Amino acid sequence: MSKQDFISLYEKFLSGQCTDEEKKLLEAHYSEIKLMDNQWDNTLGDEEAIKAQIMAKMHSELGFKQPVGIGGKRPKVWLKYAASIVFLLSAGLISWHYWDLKKRENQSANNILPGKNQAYLTLSNGQSIILNNTKNGQISGTSGVIIQKINDSILSYSKNNNSNNTIKNNIIPDSNSLTVPRGGIYQTILSDGTKVWLNSASSIKYPVAFAGKERRVVLSGEAYFEVAKNRKMPFKVAVNGMDVQVLGTHFNVMGYPEDKEIKTTLLEGSVKLHSANSSTRLIPGQQGVFNSTSFTVATVNTDDVVAWKEGFFVFDNESVESTMQKISRWYNVEVVFENKKSLQNQHSFGGTISRHKNIDMVLKALEATGSVHFKITGRRVTVMD
């Protein structure tokens, strides 16, 4: 388990969002996490008191027992790791331990919860199924394919070996749509084995089973793809007038209707980007940006680009407007700028923040930069300079 994975899982635990399986995973891996070299930061609070709170919470909820080290001394490895569960903004460190105030903050009308696994499926006959309200198991079966909800976060399509139905080249298979609302995230496994993670306010339309010379899906919003290899049938993603073509690869596409650009980031394999007027190819580590007429290509940190899938916001010299757009989608809030022109001249944000935090915690971290302030009224966030 990576350090970032541990941080994400531990913060979910502190916020009360961990599943039983995730709690077991946390308990199994806590001793493997290496510490950062930094000493305890006094701004986090009293070191021994916070360690005691961590231990009490782990013990009460996991039945966890702290191991005894050499000479009867209790090792401080995982406890000192608490010092690294922080995120850095330009103004300094804002610590994770504010989660201890969560119960009191929940009484505040300003405390808007983070997004969660939620989506709805639209079948070819127009029927809509709210997946949150659907039990795990088979949902439907059509065109020789079984549609089933694996768990609270995954919808799967698989071949029905007991069916005599086959998809012929001259028959157009049924299409489904998976839509993730604002404040949601969801994953689907297509019938060819391709895995797709959908970010908030995103949707994807796809055939129940692929037929013909290509595998084509239509995306609106942001998604991460792990495409199953099939050289005889290239995989294509259509998004806002641009196509991403691959054989088998891992890549991220962000193309919300309101965005001026479509960003495709390649992690593994090779992709070709194509529009009506131009085209380009990417190699791993590159991001292609399409601005409705042409492409530009640059090298980027791919981990930062797909951090949303792992439970993090990563801001790298990002404008206030772009930052708030991401927050608006994930927390399902309306964002209003008191003086948009003035804020455009402010310094950009940089840092990493867990997406499992409530919105007030995220906004407090951004306010720590000293360049921006917020006011929350219901589900409206007003940005003030």
C-alpha positions, -999 to 999 in steps of 0.1 A, spaced: 0 0 0 14 34 -10 17 63 14 -10 82 -5 -33 52 -3 -27 49 34 -35 86 40 -67 84 19 -78 53 38 -70 67 72 -89 99 65 -119 78 54 -116 60 87 -115 92 107 -145 105 89 -165 73 96 -168 64 59 -146 32 59 -162 -1 50 -155 -32 70 -131 -44 43 -113 -11 43 -109 -12 81 -93 -46 79 -70 -33 52 -60 -4 74 -53 -27 103 -33 -51 81 -10 -24 66 -5 2 94 29 -12 104 43 -12 68 40 26 64 73 44 65 76 78 82 84 111 68 117 125 81 101 156 96 97 159 134 63 165 150 48 198 141 36 216 172 9 233 152 -8 199 150 -15 201 187 -2 181 217 16 151 203 8 126 231 -28 137 233 -34 132 196 -16 99 196 -38 88 225 -69 98 205 -57 78 175 -50 48 196 -84 50 213 -103 53 181 -84 24 164 -90 3 195 -127 10 199 -136 6 162 -112 -21 150 -105 -40 182 -70 -29 174 -41 -36 198 -9 -16 196 21 -39 193 49 -39 219 84 -32 207 119 -43 219 123 -40 256 86 -35 262 85 -1 245 57 6 221 70 14 186 61 49 174 63 41 137 27 44 127 18 69 154 45 94 143 31 89 107 2 111 119 26 140 114 26 134 77 -11 133 73 -12 170 63 -15 188 30 6 217 19 -7 250 5 12 281 -2 4 295 33 17 264 51 4 232 67 -32 225 76 -34 194 97 -56 163 93 -65 163 130 -94 187 125 -114 156 118 -116 153 156 -139 183 155 -162 166 130 -190 158 154 -193 194 165 -189 207 130 -217 184 118 -241 206 137 -232 235 114 -253 242 84 -220 250 66 -208 215 69 -214 200 34 -204 164 31 -181 152 3 -193 133 -27 -199 95 -27 -205 65 -49 -237 73 -68 -250 69 -103 -280 60 -124 -282 36 -153 -304 42 -184 -312 11 -203 -319 9 -241 -357 9 -234 -354 43 -216 -358 28 -181 -337 45 -155 -323 27 -125 -309 45 -95 -280 23 -85 -278 35 -50 -313 21 -43 -305 -12 -61 -294 -44 -44 -261 -60 -54 -266 -87 -81 -280 -90 -115 -300 -60 -128 -308 -70 -163 -298 -93 -191 -299 -84 -228 -280 -93 -261 -263 -122 -244 -249 -99 -217 -256 -99 -179 -257 -65 -162 -250 -66 -125 -242 -44 -96 -210 -58 -81 -210 -35 -50 -218 1 -41 -193 14 -66 -191 -9 -96 -215 -18 -124 -204 -48 -145 -212 -62 -180 -203 -98 -187 -211 -124 -213 -240 -148 -205 -226 -182 -213 -260 -197 -210 -275 -175 -237 -277 -183 -274 -278 -147 -284 -249 -135 -305 -241 -100 -319 -237 -100 -356 -218 -74 -376 -250 -61 -393 -269 -57 -360 -265 -26 -338 -264 -37 -302 -284 -21 -275 -268 10 -258 -268 20 -222 -258 52 -204 -242 55 -170 -246 90 -154 -228 102 -123 -244 133 -108 -226 162 -92 -213 149 -59 -207 114 -72 -182 89 -85 -187 55 -100 -170 27 -119 -182 4 -147 -166 -26 -164 -177 -29 -200 -185 -61 -218 -150 -63 -233 -133 -60 -199 -125 -23 -202 -127 -5 -168 -140 31 -166 -141 54 -136 -164 83 -140 -159 116 -120 -186 139 -108 -211 154 -133 -200 129 -160 -218 104 -182 -208 77 -207 -229 60 -234 -218 26 -247 -230 -6 -264 -241 -34 -241 -219 -56 -263 -193 -44 -289 -197 -54 -325 -182 -43 -358 -148 -29 -365 -144 -7 -334 -154 -2 -298 -169 33 -295 -182 51 -265 -193 87 -260 -181 107 -229 -193 139 -213 -172 151 -183 -142 133 -169 -132 96 -169 -102 73 -164 -100 43 -188 -81 10 -186 -89 -4 -220 -88 -41 -227 -65 -49 -256 -80 -60 -289 -60 -51 -320 -88 -61 -343 -112 -37 -327 -97 -3 -317 -114 15 -287 -126 51 -294 -138 77 -270 -158 106 -285 -159 137 -264 -170 172 -276 -159 170 -312 -127 150 -305 -119 113 -307 -94 94 -286 -83 61 -304 -65 33 -286 -59 -4 -288 -53 -11 -251 -40 15 -227 -46 36 -196 -56 72 -200 -77 101 -185 -100 123 -205 -115 155 -191 -140 172 -214 -169 189 -196 -193 207 -218 -186 240 -200 -148 237 -204 -130 255 -232 -104 226 -235 -104 188 -236 -75 173 -218 -63 137 -225 -35 123 -204 -17 91 -212 -4 68 -184 3 37 -204 4 26 -240 -3 49 -270 -32 70 -281 -41 90 -311 -62 122 -307 -83 132 -337 -105 161 -346 -121 173 -379 -91 196 -386 -60 180 -368 -46 150 -350 -17 141 -328 -2 111 -309 7 109 -272 33 88 -254 31 79 -217 35 110 -195 21 134 -220 -11 154 -220 -28 165 -252 -50 196 -249 -76 203 -276 -90 239 -278 -117 232 -305 -93 239 -334 -59 224 -326 -38 203 -302 -9 212 -279 11 185 -261 31 188 -229 47 165 -203 27 163 -170 27 145 -137 2 118 -144 -3 109 -108 -16 144 -102 -40 142 -131 -57 109 -119 -55 118 -82 -93 123 -82 -97 86 -87 -76 79 -56 -95 104 -34 -75 136 -37 -77 171 -51 -43 180 -65 -39 217 -74 -7 226 -94 -5 263 -100 -43 262 -105 -65 293 -108 -92 301 -83 -118 296 -109 -106 261 -119 -102 251 -83 -137 261 -74 -151 244 -105 -138 211 -92 -150 217 -57 -185 227 -71 -188 194 -89 -176 171 -61 -196 188 -33 -226 196 -55 -227 233 -46 -232 265 -65 -202 287 -66 -206 325 -69 -177 350 -73 -182 383 -56 -155 399 -77 -144 375 -104 -121 399 -122 -102 407 -91 -98 371 -82 -84 362 -116 -53 383 -107 -47 364 -74 -20 338 -70 -28 303 -81 -33 274 -57 -9 245 -52 -12 215 -29 -30 182 -22 -62 179 -2 -83 148 5 -116 146 -13 -130 127 18 -130 159 39 -162 180 43 -163 212 23 -156 235 52 -123 218 59 -112 222 22 -123 259 21 -104 266 54 -73 252 38 -77 274 8 -83 304 30 -50 297 47 -33 311 16 -46 345 26 -56 353 -10 -93 343 -9 -122 339 16 -155 321 15 -190 324 27 -214 294 27 -251 299 26 -270 267 22 -254 250 -8 -240 282 -22 -204 292 -18 -195 328 -23 -158 335 -32 -145 368 -18 -111 384 -21 
